[in-house]
Amino acid sequence: MKTRFGQSAAAAVDCVGAAITEFGTSKSSQENRMARRSRRAASAEKTLEAAATPVFLLSGQRVVLFFSAGCEALSGWTSEQLVGERCEYVSDPEPGSISSLTATLCPPPEALEGTCLSVPVFFAHREGRAA
């Protein structure tokens, strides 16, 4: 599996996270616009949740915002266990731990500095078998 990291992806993650977070907090002058944005965010979230392809979103602070059913099937970890976890880039994480998975999801330091790159990612299922 290859994961693509880049500055534009981080911006998209922040926008999606902001749209989801803003649900229900609109002021009266912005209610219609906010309601449309909230419906689009909810629709996008439902589409991503149903995708068999592994999809995850990280905030600009490298916190897991979204972890799809495809990611759950591939890794053996649930979204409830991963959402809210901070990803730290580690070269040799402990196998079978949440920190092992979050280290795999974390963009390498070069991507955090703004370099767009594709990185081969290899990790084992929570139960130890190849993912």
KEKE-3310 file (N, C-alpha, C; in steps of 0.2 Angstrom, whole numbers, plus 5000, padded with zeros to 4 digits):
npx = (5004:5003:5005:5000:5007:5005:5006:4994:4985:4985:4979:4966:4961:4961:4950:4939:4938:4935:4923:4915:4916:4910:4897:4880:4884:4881:4878:4864:4864:4871:4865:4859:4870:4879:4871:4870:4884:4886:4878:4884:4896:4892:4887:4899:4906:4898:4899:4913:4914:4907:4916:4925:4939:4953:4953:4959:4960:4970:4972:4980:4988:4992:4982:4971:4957:4947:4944:4941:4930:4936:4950:4948:4946:4958:4967:4963:4960:4948:4938:4934:4944:4955:4952:4956:4968:4985:4997:5013:5029:5038:5052:5054:5042:5033:5027:5009:5003:4993:5001:5010:5002:4998:5010:5013:5003:5007:5013:5029:5044:5048:5037:5029:5036:5032:5035:5030:5026:5026:5025:5030:5020:5020:5012:5007:4992:4982:4981:4993:4995:5000:4995)
npy = (4994:5011:5027:5044:5059:5076:5094:5100:5090:5090:5102:5100:5090:5098:5107:5098:5093:5105:5108:5097:5099:5112:5109:5113:5125:5137:5155:5165:5173:5166:5154:5146:5144:5137:5126:5120:5117:5108:5098:5093:5090:5079:5071:5068:5061:5050:5044:5041:5033:5021:5016:5003:5004:5008:5023:5037:5051:5064:5077:5094:5094:5081:5072:5058:5060:5053:5036:5024:5010:5002:5004:4998:4985:4981:4983:4978:4986:4997:5012:5019:5016:5022:5036:5052:5048:5053:5054:5049:5050:5035:5025:5012:5004:4996:4981:4976:4986:5001:5012:5007:5006:5020:5026:5021:5027:5041:5055:5056:5066:5074:5077:5084:5095:5101:5094:5085:5069:5051:5036:5020:5009:4998:4986:4976:4966:4969:4957:4951:4945:4947:4962)
npz = (5000:4996:5003:5001:5005:5008:5008:5003:5006:5020:5022:5017:5026:5038:5034:5032:5044:5051:5045:5050:5064:5065:5065:5069:5076:5070:5067:5067:5055:5047:5045:5035:5025:5034:5037:5024:5022:5033:5030:5018:5023:5032:5022:5015:5025:5027:5015:5015:5026:5022:5012:5005:5003:5012:5021:5029:5040:5045:5057:5056:5067:5068:5073:5073:5064:5057:5053:5042:5038:5029:5033:5046:5043:5037:5047:5059:5070:5078:5073:5084:5093:5087:5083:5088:5093:5093:5080:5080:5072:5070:5069:5072:5078:5092:5088:5085:5093:5097:5095:5085:5074:5073:5071:5058:5051:5052:5044:5036:5042:5032:5024:5033:5033:5021:5009:4995:4994:4990:5000:5003:5013:5026:5036:5050:5053:5068:5075:5071:5059:5041:5034)
capx = (5000:5006:5001:5002:5006:5007:5003:4987:4981:4984:4974:4959:4960:4958:4944:4934:4938:4932:4916:4912:4916:4906:4890:4876:4886:4881:4875:4858:4865:4875:4862:4858:4876:4882:4867:4872:4891:4885:4875:4889:4901:4889:4887:4905:4908:4894:4902:4920:4913:4905:4921:4929:4946:4956:4954:4960:4961:4973:4972:4986:4992:4993:4977:4967:4950:4943:4947:4936:4929:4942:4955:4947:4947:4965:4972:4960:4958:4941:4938:4933:4951:4960:4950:4958:4975:4990:5002:5020:5033:5043:5055:5053:5037:5031:5021:5003:5001:4991:5007:5013:4998:4998:5017:5013:4999:5010:5017:5036:5046:5049:5030:5027:5040:5029:5037:5024:5029:5023:5029:5027:5018:5019:5011:5004:4986:4982:4983:5000:4996:5001:4989)
capy = (5000:5017:5033:5050:5064:5083:5100:5101:5085:5092:5108:5097:5087:5103:5109:5093:5093:5111:5108:5093:5102:5117:5107:5116:5131:5143:5160:5166:5176:5161:5147:5142:5142:5132:5120:5117:5114:5103:5092:5091:5086:5073:5066:5065:5057:5044:5041:5038:5027:5016:5014:4998:5007:5011:5030:5040:5058:5067:5085:5097:5092:5073:5068:5054:5062:5048:5030:5020:5003:4999:5004:4994:4978:4980:4984:4975:4991:5001:5019:5021:5015:5026:5043:5055:5047:5057:5050:5051:5046:5031:5021:5005:5004:4990:4977:4975:4991:5006:5016:5005:5009:5027:5028:5019:5032:5047:5057:5057:5073:5078:5079:5089:5101:5103:5091:5081:5062:5045:5032:5013:5008:4991:4985:4970:4967:4969:4950:4949:4943:4952:4966)
capz = (5000:4996:5006:4998:5009:5005:5011:5001:5009:5027:5022:5016:5032:5042:5031:5033:5052:5053:5043:5054:5070:5065:5064:5075:5079:5066:5070:5063:5049:5043:5046:5028:5023:5038:5036:5018:5024:5038:5026:5013:5027:5034:5016:5013:5030:5026:5009:5017:5031:5018:5007:5007:5002:5018:5021:5036:5040:5051:5058:5056:5073:5067:5077:5069:5064:5054:5051:5039:5039:5026:5038:5052:5041:5035:5053:5065:5075:5076:5073:5091:5096:5084:5082:5094:5094:5090:5077:5080:5067:5074:5064:5074:5084:5095:5084:5088:5097:5093:5093:5079:5068:5072:5068:5051:5048:5052:5038:5038:5044:5025:5022:5038:5031:5015:5003:4993:4992:4991:5004:5004:5020:5027:5043:5051:5056:5075:5077:5069:5052:5036:5032)
cpx = (5004:5002:5004:5001:5008:5004:4996:4982:4980:4979:4967:4957:4957:4952:4938:4933:4934:4925:4912:4911:4911:4898:4886:4879:4886:4877:4869:4859:4869:4871:4861:4865:4879:4878:4869:4879:4890:4882:4880:4894:4898:4889:4893:4908:4904:4898:4909:4919:4911:4910:4925:4937:4948:4957:4954:4961:4965:4972:4979:4991:4993:4988:4973:4959:4945:4947:4941:4935:4934:4948:4954:4948:4954:4969:4969:4959:4952:4943:4938:4940:4956:4958:4952:4965:4980:4995:5009:5024:5038:5046:5054:5048:5036:5026:5015:5000:4998:4996:5010:5009:4998:5005:5017:5008:5002:5014:5025:5038:5046:5042:5027:5031:5037:5031:5032:5028:5025:5027:5026:5026:5017:5018:5007:4997:4987:4984:4989:5001:4997:4995:4989)
cpy = (5006:5023:5039:5055:5071:5088:5101:5096:5087:5098:5105:5093:5092:5106:5104:5093:5099:5111:5103:5096:5108:5116:5110:5122:5137:5149:5162:5169:5171:5154:5143:5140:5137:5126:5116:5113:5108:5097:5089:5087:5079:5068:5064:5060:5050:5040:5037:5032:5021:5013:5008:4999:5010:5019:5032:5047:5060:5075:5087:5096:5084:5069:5064:5057:5057:5042:5025:5013:4999:4998:4999:4986:4976:4980:4980:4980:4995:5008:5022:5021:5020:5034:5046:5054:5051:5052:5053:5047:5042:5026:5013:5004:4997:4986:4976:4980:4997:5011:5014:5007:5016:5030:5026:5025:5039:5049:5058:5064:5077:5081:5084:5096:5104:5099:5086:5074:5056:5040:5025:5012:5001:4990:4979:4971:4966:4962:4947:4946:4948:4956:4967)
cpz = (5000:4999:5003:5003:5006:5009:5009:5005:5017:5027:5021:5022:5037:5040:5033:5041:5054:5051:5048:5061:5071:5065:5070:5078:5075:5069:5065:5056:5044:5043:5040:5026:5027:5038:5030:5019:5028:5034:5021:5017:5030:5028:5015:5019:5029:5020:5011:5021:5027:5013:5009:5006:5009:5017:5028:5035:5046:5051:5057:5061:5073:5072:5072:5070:5061:5052:5049:5040:5035:5030:5044:5049:5040:5042:5059:5071:5073:5076:5080:5095:5093:5084:5089:5096:5090:5087:5078:5075:5071:5069:5065:5080:5086:5091:5088:5093:5093:5091:5086:5073:5067:5069:5060:5047:5047:5046:5041:5039:5037:5023:5027:5037:5024:5009:5002:4991:4993:4995:5004:5011:5021:5035:5044:5054:5064:5078:5074:5062:5047:5034:5024)
residu = (MET:LYS:THR:ARG:PHE:GLY:GLN:SER:ALA:ALA:ALA:ALA:VAL:ASP:CYS:VAL:GLY:ALA:ALA:ILE:THR:GLU:PHE:GLY:THR:SER:LYS:SER:SER:GLN:GLU:ASN:ARG:MET:ALA:ARG:ARG:SER:ARG:ARG:ALA:ALA:SER:ALA:GLU:LYS:THR:LEU:GLU:ALA:ALA:ALA:THR:PRO:VAL:PHE:LEU:LEU:SER:GLY:GLN:ARG:VAL:VAL:LEU:PHE:PHE:SER:ALA:GLY:CYS:GLU:ALA:LEU:SER:GLY:TRP:THR:SER:GLU:GLN:LEU:VAL:GLY:GLU:ARG:CYS:GLU:TYR:VAL:SER:ASP:PRO:GLU:PRO:GLY:SER:ILE:SER:SER:LEU:THR:ALA:THR:LEU:CYS:PRO:PRO:PRO:GLU:ALA:LEU:GLU:GLY:THR:CYS:LEU:SER:VAL:PRO:VAL:PHE:PHE:ALA:HIS:ARG:GLU:GLY:ARG:ALA:ALA)
# end
